[in-house]
Amino acid sequence: MTMTDKKRALEEAKKVVAWIEKDELTDAEKKQIHDESIENFNENVNPGWLEYRKSVSTDAAFIEWTDSVDHFEDLNGTQFIDCLGGFGIYTCGHRNPEILKTVQAQLNRYALHSQELIDPLRGYLAKITALATPGDLQYCFFTNGGAEAVEMALKLARLATGGRWYISTVGAFHGKSMGAISVGGKGAYREDYLPMIQQVQHVEYGNADAAEAAVKNLVAVGEKVAGIIVEPIQGEGGVIIPPAGYLKRLREICDQYKIALIFDEIQTGMGRTGTLWRCEAEDVCPDIMTYGKAFGGGIMPITGIIARPWTWVDKLVDNPWILGSPTFGGNPLACAAAISTMRFMLENDIPGLCKKRGEAFMARLADLQKKYPTVLTAFRGAGLLICMEFPEAEVGYAVTKELFSRRVMTAGTLVNAKTVRIEPPAVLSDESREAVITALDEALAAVKAEFKL
């Protein structure tokens, strides 16, 4: 056992602060950051992370250092077109100047809150969110990450209904905290933590009859159901779009059995799929809805839930902290970012832009599928939540490597190994899109030759 070395810790902190505050780095400093970053990940983060990066590139040592609009750069100025979008956070682009300006102004006023006085921005953001969401969704609770928002949604469903069981779907992804992974739909993320929340039944996604049967059977044996949780489109499951009428049927089931319908819109919401919220495309209002990813404008992390009035039971009024008390949830900087993001999205019709540019992407993918049918076996999407499907996971990995070598960043989906996402910022220019298509054409040709498809 070693003693702490606070002197070295101070020296290290001072060195890194100086680099952060410096306008330009020397070549020697860039090399030092490069080498030390690899060492730090291996020694103090997780050596598996660098191995994971090699699934994208044989060179895992690109050190991200800056970004702007639709691309990011490494330490040496190598530019990558962003078709990953931080798994959906960059809908408004990288370092959107309008959102950044708002956050900087708030930072110059005060950054975090006292926890006791009324923070006005949290109230204004809740009001704006209520105005911008469907139906009578009204009460907001702000959190920091997607899984945390899902935890709050699951807890609220129990408080509101008195039920204990949840119905989720195979292939679902709701985060990796204990409650969120309990309703997740991939064994690899669940097996090491069993047993979790045991009152969860998984049914086939897109099959409303299966969901109804699960609820009906539980009720028949005296169990009380809290809610059904579902993604309006399964993002990490491979951009699986359910059949028309599926969400409406779930709404009817929940109304019939007086249970909560929870929509996880963390990835599908905030304009990504062509409407501000995906449930708007199906004209369905949930009882509880989670949101996140792009909610902070790609500047600040902020997620949360919004719920209908009937779910906000007396216990929540009597004890406002019974649902949760995240120290940084709904902090002023994050709320400033989200308010500015809402303004930017609504003022510039970002959902409409996602729809238009998604259709343009899909049209170009149709051409490529005709050209490489044995490689690109399928593609699908809504707005700028798009995925390409390949015959095997290894083929998809090879395509991402080829794209990476051509300076286009994308990645697979976390639940479906055979699919690779295209999830760029809405502000991706037409020129950048065509550069991506050219790179993808070359990547598909290279992979077709490599695998003799």
matplotlib code that plots the C-alpha trace (Angstrom):
import matplotlib.pyplot as plt

x = [0.0, 1.4, 1.0, -0.8, 1.4, -0.3, 2.8, 2.8, -1.0, -0.6, 2.2, 0.1, -3.0, -1.0, 0.5, -2.8, -4.6, -1.8, -2.4, -6.2, -5.7, -3.1, -4.2, -1.5, 0.4, 4.0, 4.8, 6.6, 3.5, 1.3, 3.5, 3.6, -0.2, -0.5, 1.9, 0.6, -3.1, -2.4, -0.6, -3.3, -6.1, -4.1, -3.1, -6.0, -9.1, -9.5, -7.0, -9.9, -11.0, -8.0, -8.6, -12.2, -11.1, -9.1, -12.4, -12.6, -9.0, -5.7, -4.3, -6.1, -4.0, -6.0, -6.4, -9.5, -8.7, -11.2, -14.4, -16.7, -20.1, -20.0, -16.5, -13.9, -10.1, -7.2, -4.2, -2.5, -5.5, -6.7, -10.3, -13.0, -16.5, -18.9, -21.5, -21.7, -23.0, -21.8, -24.6, -27.1, -25.9, -24.8, -28.1, -27.4, -23.8, -20.5, -20.0, -23.0, -22.1, -25.6, -25.9, -22.3, -22.9, -25.8, -23.8, -20.8, -23.1, -24.6, -21.1, -20.1, -23.1, -23.1, -22.5, -24.1, -27.0, -27.2, -29.6, -31.9, -32.9, -35.2, -33.2, -35.2, -33.7, -34.9, -38.5, -38.3, -36.8, -39.6, -42.2, -40.7, -40.4, -44.1, -45.1, -43.0, -44.2, -47.4, -50.7, -50.8, -47.2, -46.4, -44.0, -40.3, -37.4, -33.9, -31.0, -27.5, -27.4, -29.8, -29.8, -30.5, -33.5, -34.8, -34.3, -36.6, -39.2, -39.3, -39.5, -42.3, -44.3, -44.3, -45.2, -48.0, -49.6, -48.6, -47.5, -44.3, -43.9, -42.6, -43.0, -40.1, -38.9, -36.3, -33.6, -34.3, -31.6, -32.4, -28.9, -26.7, -27.5, -29.2, -32.8, -32.1, -30.3, -33.0, -35.4, -32.6, -33.0, -29.5, -28.1, -24.5, -25.2, -27.4, -25.9, -23.1, -25.5, -28.3, -30.5, -31.5, -35.0, -36.8, -40.3, -39.5, -41.0, -39.5, -41.7, -41.1, -40.7, -43.4, -45.8, -48.5, -50.4, -47.4, -47.3, -51.0, -50.7, -47.9, -49.9, -53.1, -51.3, -49.6, -52.9, -54.6, -52.3, -52.6, -49.5, -49.8, -48.1, -46.4, -45.9, -44.7, -41.4, -40.5, -38.4, -40.6, -37.7, -35.2, -31.9, -29.2, -31.3, -30.4, -32.9, -35.9, -39.0, -42.2, -45.3, -47.8, -50.2, -48.0, -47.5, -51.3, -52.1, -49.7, -51.5, -54.8, -53.5, -52.1, -55.4, -57.3, -55.2, -54.5, -50.7, -48.1, -46.9, -43.2, -41.6, -37.8, -37.1, -33.5, -32.2, -35.3, -36.3, -35.1, -35.6, -33.4, -36.1, -37.8, -40.3, -39.3, -40.5, -40.9, -44.2, -45.6, -45.2, -47.6, -49.8, -49.4, -48.8, -47.1, -47.6, -43.9, -41.2, -37.5, -35.2, -31.5, -28.7, -29.2, -31.2, -28.1, -27.2, -24.0, -22.6, -23.8, -25.0, -28.6, -31.4, -34.7, -38.3, -41.6, -44.9, -48.6, -50.4, -52.0, -48.6, -47.5, -49.1, -49.3, -46.1, -44.1, -45.7, -45.2, -41.6, -40.1, -36.9, -38.6, -38.1, -34.5, -32.0, -29.2, -26.8, -26.2, -29.5, -31.0, -28.0, -28.0, -25.3, -27.1, -30.5, -29.1, -27.8, -31.2, -33.2, -30.9, -31.1, -34.9, -34.8, -32.4, -34.3, -37.7, -36.4, -34.5, -36.9, -34.1, -36.6, -37.6, -34.0, -33.3, -36.2, -35.0, -31.4, -32.3, -34.3, -31.3, -29.0, -31.5, -31.7, -28.0, -27.9, -30.5, -28.0, -25.2, -27.3, -28.0, -24.3, -23.2, -26.1, -23.9, -22.3, -25.0, -27.9, -30.3, -30.7, -33.5, -34.1, -36.2, -34.8, -31.1, -31.3, -30.2, -28.5, -26.9, -27.1, -24.4, -24.4, -22.1, -20.8, -17.2, -18.3, -19.8, -16.6, -14.6, -16.8, -16.3, -12.5, -12.5, -14.6, -12.3, -9.3, -11.1, -11.7, -15.4, -16.4, -19.3, -19.9, -22.0, -25.1, -24.8, -27.4, -27.4, -23.8, -24.6, -25.6, -23.7, -25.3, -25.3, -26.3, -24.7, -25.5, -28.5, -26.2, -24.0, -23.5, -24.5, -20.8, -19.9, -22.7, -21.4, -17.9, -19.4, -21.1, -17.9, -16.0, -18.7, -18.7, -15.0, -15.3, -18.0, -15.9, -12.9, -14.9, -16.5, -13.1, -11.7, -14.5, -15.0, -18.7]
y = [0.0, 3.4, 6.8, 9.5, 11.9, 15.2, 17.1, 15.2, 15.6, 19.3, 19.4, 17.3, 19.5, 22.7, 21.3, 20.3, 23.6, 25.5, 23.4, 24.0, 27.7, 28.0, 29.2, 27.2, 24.1, 23.4, 20.2, 18.9, 19.5, 17.8, 14.7, 14.7, 14.9, 12.1, 9.8, 10.6, 10.2, 6.6, 5.9, 7.5, 5.4, 2.2, 3.0, 5.0, 4.7, 1.2, -0.5, -2.1, 1.3, 1.6, -2.0, -1.0, 2.0, -0.4, -1.9, 1.4, 2.0, 0.2, 3.5, 4.2, 7.2, 10.1, 12.5, 14.6, 18.3, 20.6, 20.7, 23.0, 22.7, 19.2, 18.0, 17.5, 17.6, 15.8, 17.4, 17.8, 19.3, 16.1, 16.7, 14.1, 14.5, 13.6, 11.0, 9.6, 12.8, 11.7, 9.0, 11.8, 14.8, 17.0, 17.6, 21.4, 20.9, 21.1, 24.2, 25.9, 29.6, 30.7, 28.1, 28.6, 32.3, 31.7, 29.3, 31.7, 34.5, 32.3, 31.1, 34.8, 35.2, 32.1, 28.5, 26.2, 26.9, 27.2, 24.2, 26.3, 29.5, 29.3, 28.9, 30.7, 28.9, 25.5, 26.8, 28.5, 25.4, 23.2, 25.6, 25.7, 21.9, 21.6, 24.0, 22.1, 18.5, 16.9, 16.5, 17.6, 16.7, 19.2, 18.4, 18.2, 16.6, 17.3, 14.9, 14.5, 11.4, 9.2, 6.2, 8.6, 9.9, 6.4, 5.6, 8.6, 7.5, 3.9, 5.3, 7.7, 5.0, 3.0, 6.1, 7.0, 3.6, 1.6, -1.1, -3.0, -4.7, -3.3, -4.4, -3.7, -5.0, -7.3, -5.2, -2.2, 0.1, 2.4, 2.9, 0.9, 1.7, -1.1, 0.0, 1.0, -2.2, -4.2, -3.0, -3.3, -5.9, -7.3, -10.2, -9.2, -6.0, -7.8, -11.2, -10.1, -8.1, -10.6, -10.6, -7.0, -5.5, -8.8, -7.6, -7.0, -8.9, -8.5, -8.9, -8.6, -5.0, -3.9, -6.5, -4.8, -8.1, -9.5, -6.5, -6.8, -10.5, -9.8, -7.2, -9.4, -12.4, -10.5, -8.9, -12.3, -13.8, -10.8, -8.8, -5.0, -3.4, 0.0, 0.7, -0.2, 1.4, 1.6, 3.6, 5.0, 3.8, 1.4, 3.3, 1.0, -2.0, -1.0, 1.8, -0.5, 1.3, -0.3, -0.9, 2.0, 2.0, 0.2, 3.2, 4.0, 0.4, 0.6, 3.8, 2.0, -0.9, 1.4, 3.3, 0.1, -1.3, 2.1, 1.9, 4.4, 4.5, 5.6, 6.7, 6.8, 9.7, 10.3, 9.5, 9.9, 13.2, 16.8, 16.8, 13.9, 11.8, 14.6, 15.8, 17.5, 14.2, 11.0, 10.3, 13.3, 11.4, 8.8, 11.4, 9.6, 11.2, 9.1, 9.5, 9.9, 10.8, 10.9, 13.2, 13.9, 13.6, 16.8, 18.5, 20.4, 21.5, 19.6, 22.0, 20.8, 17.5, 17.6, 15.0, 14.5, 13.5, 15.2, 13.7, 14.2, 15.7, 12.5, 10.9, 13.8, 12.2, 13.8, 12.0, 14.1, 17.3, 16.4, 15.3, 16.8, 14.7, 11.3, 10.9, 11.8, 14.6, 14.8, 17.5, 18.8, 18.0, 21.1, 23.3, 26.8, 26.2, 23.1, 24.8, 27.8, 25.4, 23.6, 26.8, 28.2, 24.8, 24.9, 28.5, 27.5, 24.3, 26.0, 29.1, 27.2, 24.2, 21.8, 18.8, 19.8, 20.1, 16.6, 15.2, 16.9, 15.9, 12.4, 11.9, 13.1, 10.6, 7.8, 8.4, 8.2, 5.0, 3.5, 4.1, 2.5, -0.5, -1.2, -0.9, -3.1, -5.4, -8.1, -5.7, -3.2, -5.6, -3.0, 0.5, 2.3, 5.4, 8.4, 11.9, 11.7, 8.6, 6.2, 2.8, 0.6, -3.2, -5.7, -9.5, -10.0, -7.9, -8.2, -6.6, -3.7, -3.2, -3.3, -0.6, 1.7, 1.2, 2.1, 5.2, 6.1, 5.9, 8.3, 10.7, 9.9, 9.0, 6.6, 3.6, 0.6, 0.4, -1.0, -3.8, -4.9, -5.8, -6.0, -2.3, 0.9, 4.2, 7.4, 10.1, 13.4, 16.9, 18.5, 21.3, 18.9, 20.7, 19.2, 19.2, 17.2, 14.8, 14.2, 13.7, 11.1, 9.3, 9.3, 7.8, 5.2, 4.2, 3.6, 1.8, -0.5, -1.3, -2.1, -4.3, -6.2, -7.0, -7.9, -10.3, -11.5, -10.7]
z = [0.0, -1.0, 0.6, -1.2, -3.2, -3.0, -4.2, -7.5, -7.8, -7.5, -10.0, -12.4, -12.0, -12.5, -15.7, -17.2, -16.2, -18.1, -21.2, -21.0, -20.7, -23.4, -26.9, -28.8, -27.8, -28.9, -30.8, -27.7, -25.5, -28.0, -28.0, -24.2, -24.0, -26.6, -24.7, -21.3, -22.3, -23.4, -20.2, -18.1, -19.7, -19.2, -15.7, -14.2, -16.5, -18.1, -20.4, -22.2, -23.5, -25.8, -27.0, -27.7, -29.8, -31.9, -33.1, -35.0, -35.8, -35.6, -34.3, -31.0, -30.3, -31.9, -29.0, -29.3, -28.6, -30.2, -32.3, -34.3, -36.0, -37.8, -37.1, -34.4, -34.4, -32.7, -31.2, -34.5, -36.3, -38.1, -38.8, -38.6, -39.9, -37.2, -38.1, -34.6, -32.9, -29.5, -29.6, -30.3, -28.2, -31.1, -32.9, -32.7, -33.7, -31.9, -29.7, -31.2, -30.9, -29.8, -27.1, -26.0, -25.6, -23.3, -21.1, -20.9, -19.8, -17.1, -16.0, -15.5, -13.3, -11.2, -12.1, -9.5, -7.1, -3.3, -3.2, -1.0, -2.7, -5.8, -8.9, -11.6, -14.6, -13.4, -13.2, -16.6, -18.2, -16.7, -18.1, -21.6, -21.6, -20.6, -23.4, -25.9, -25.1, -26.1, -24.1, -20.5, -19.6, -16.9, -14.0, -14.7, -12.7, -14.0, -13.8, -15.2, -17.3, -19.2, -16.9, -14.0, -15.8, -16.4, -12.7, -11.8, -14.4, -12.9, -9.4, -10.3, -11.9, -8.6, -6.6, -8.9, -9.3, -6.3, -8.8, -8.6, -12.0, -15.3, -18.8, -21.1, -24.4, -25.9, -27.5, -25.3, -24.1, -21.2, -19.6, -17.3, -13.7, -11.8, -12.4, -16.0, -16.9, -15.2, -18.0, -20.6, -23.3, -23.9, -21.8, -22.0, -20.1, -17.5, -16.7, -14.4, -12.2, -11.7, -9.8, -10.3, -10.0, -10.5, -11.2, -14.9, -17.9, -21.3, -24.4, -28.1, -29.3, -31.7, -30.4, -28.4, -28.0, -26.1, -23.8, -23.1, -22.4, -19.9, -18.1, -18.1, -16.7, -13.9, -12.9, -13.1, -10.4, -8.1, -9.1, -9.6, -12.6, -12.4, -16.1, -19.6, -20.6, -24.3, -26.8, -29.6, -31.8, -30.5, -31.0, -29.6, -30.7, -34.3, -35.1, -35.0, -36.0, -34.6, -36.8, -37.1, -34.3, -31.8, -29.5, -29.6, -28.7, -25.7, -24.7, -24.7, -22.7, -20.0, -19.8, -19.5, -16.7, -15.1, -15.3, -16.5, -20.1, -20.0, -23.3, -23.3, -25.7, -24.6, -28.0, -30.2, -28.8, -29.3, -33.0, -33.9, -35.6, -37.6, -34.9, -31.6, -29.9, -31.7, -30.0, -31.8, -35.1, -33.7, -31.9, -28.6, -25.2, -22.5, -18.8, -18.1, -20.7, -20.4, -22.4, -22.7, -25.2, -27.3, -24.5, -23.3, -26.8, -27.0, -24.4, -21.0, -19.7, -18.6, -18.8, -17.0, -17.0, -17.5, -16.2, -16.4, -13.3, -12.2, -11.6, -9.2, -6.1, -2.6, -1.5, -4.0, -2.7, 1.0, 0.4, -2.7, -2.3, -2.2, -6.0, -5.8, -4.9, -7.5, -6.3, -9.8, -11.4, -13.0, -12.2, -13.6, -16.3, -17.6, -17.5, -19.4, -22.0, -22.3, -22.5, -25.2, -27.0, -27.0, -28.4, -31.1, -32.1, -32.3, -34.0, -36.7, -37.0, -36.2, -36.3, -39.8, -40.8, -39.4, -41.4, -44.7, -44.3, -43.1, -46.3, -48.4, -46.5, -47.0, -50.7, -51.1, -49.0, -51.3, -54.2, -52.3, -51.3, -55.0, -55.7, -52.7, -51.8, -50.4, -48.0, -47.1, -46.5, -45.1, -43.9, -42.1, -40.0, -39.1, -39.5, -38.6, -36.5, -39.2, -39.2, -41.8, -41.4, -42.5, -42.8, -39.8, -37.0, -38.3, -41.6, -39.8, -37.7, -40.9, -42.5, -39.4, -39.6, -43.3, -42.6, -39.7, -42.0, -44.3, -41.4, -40.9, -37.3, -36.7, -34.5, -34.0, -31.8, -28.3, -28.5, -32.2, -33.2, -37.0, -37.3, -37.6, -36.9, -38.9, -36.4, -37.5, -36.3, -38.0, -39.1, -41.1, -44.4, -47.8, -48.7, -45.6, -46.3, -49.8, -48.4, -46.1, -48.9, -51.0, -48.1, -47.5, -51.1, -50.9, -47.5, -48.9, -51.9, -49.7, -47.4, -50.2, -51.5, -48.1, -47.2, -50.8, -50.5]

ax = plt.figure().add_subplot(projection="3d")
ax.plot(x, y, z, "-o")
ax.set_aspect("equal")
plt.show()
